[in-house]
Amino acid sequence: MNTSKIWAMTALTFALSACSSLPVAENELNGIVEINDDWQAFAGQAAPVENGWLDSFAIEPLNQLVRAVLQNNPNYNEVALRMQSAGYTADAASGRLLPRVGANFSASRTGVEMPIENTSNSFSLGLDASWEVDLWGKLSASAANARSNYEVAKYDFYGARLSLAAQVAQAWFDVIEANQQLDLSRSTVKNYERATGIIRDRFEKGLSSGLDLRLSITSLEAAKATEKQRETDHRLAMRRLELFAGRYPAANIDVSGEIPADLDDVPVGVPLDLLERRPDLQSAKARLFAAGYRAQVAEKALLPSISITARGSNTSEEFGDLLKFDNIFWNLVGGITQPIFQGGQLRYAAKAEQLNFEAQKQNYAQTLLRAFKEVEDALDYDRSLAARVEHIEIAAQNAVAAEEVALEQYSQGLITISTLLQSQRSSLTQQSQLLNIKKQRINNRISLYLSLGGDFTTRTISEMQRNETVRMEQNKKGDEENRGISS
């Protein structure tokens, strides 16, 4: 593929009134950031980014924990509720485009005692209607702003979902690595005890000095101290994971599985794929559109507003005669309101919203650049960590073998104690570093999926949108039925 300039753009659909125009045309967003397509070469060729990345680890207990966290985590549930609230607010704003109709009923009884006692009843039934004509598209722009804010809340919800799943998965592997480090510390203590036993035996036979024994005991006690620290680190990692799960931090959560040794190559798509997947980019674009609609509303507030009101009523002295319509009164009024002087309030407000709109464009561009930087960094680390794992694994294997040889040679009096201790330290360091670098690699892989907008399930964002819309409609219907309101 020849090197070309790929202009970053996305398509975001809003439910808008026919009178309201998009605040930013798609071709205006063309060129907001210039991207070179060399970064695609990491995957060999352009390909869609995988969904279901959590399933690729093949750890079912982890999948179950993530699902439980997404049901019980308070912060996540707060974002979900705010998204639903924004949806109702958007529905309410759309309602302003339609006429408003209301009914009224009144009843009164009037009496006179003197000079002649007289009483009378009066019943009135009326119907009122009003409608502001959206001639300039101000109301539709206001409704579109509310709908854009709902889009922001929706993509923030998807972003929180993905981020929380990634954090739980990373915390899971932190626990696994802490447990493996603990096992390594325990194994190291046993090895040092074995070596100290050999050195003590040689000392008692007069084959080594007391210095050798003291140095060996020093290493052993230091290893025991490290073992205690690893136990604490393991409990801390478990408590952090339990906190995500909404459990009491008792450090007894059951974590199973291993850190995957072999990770598949990440298929990376073109920048357009990234823009369509990342929730924060979709949210940033929705914020941009919302700012544009607010600027439209502020600008059109300078124009006249046209309203139509109608009222009809029937008054009768008998309640049963209200529906005979023998004495109907009605009126129909049309009005135009034009702001003339408000001390520049509307004009300055329009300028302020326009500048906010321009500022939001810069925010969108910065969000876009940050997204590509995160992808570049994660891809770079992914390659680097893969190579480091390979080298450190070889180093650890040789360090373990060297420790065994050194212990054997020291027992035969062929090497000094310093060589033996150095081989022991090197073996521990390389094995510990290997465990840590493997954990870093898997956590970076999770960060890479997060930067690419990969979902934690096999569902796409579009499917999540449809499912969430159905769920919200069901909740809305249920709320209306509970209140006795007919939809």
Buried (B, 14 or more C-beta within 10 A) or exposed (E): EEEEEBBBBBEBEBEBBEBBBBBBEEEEBEEBBEBEBEBBEBBEEBBEBBBEBBBBBEBEEBBEBBBBBBEEBEEBEEBBEBBBEBBBBBBEBBEBBEEEEEEEEEEEEEEEEEEEEEEEEEBBBBBBBBBBEBBBBBBBBBBBBBBBBBBBBBBBBBBBBBBBBBBBBBBBBBBBBBBBBBEBBBBBBEBBBEBBEBBBEBBEEEEBEEEBBEBBBEBBEBBBEBBEEBBEBBBBBBBBBBEBBEBEBEBEBEBEBEBBEEBEEBBBBBBBBBBBBBBBBBBBBBBBBBBBBBBBBBBBBBBEBBEBBBBBBBBBEEEEBBEEEEEEEEEEEEEEEEEEEEEEEBBEBBBEBBEBBEEBBEEBBEBBBBBBEBBEBBBEBBEEBBEBBEEBBEBBEEBBEBBEEBBEBBBEEEBEBEBBBBBBBBBBEBBBBBBBBBBBBBBBBBBBBBBBBBBBBEBBBEEBBEEBEEEBEEEBEEEEEEEEEEE
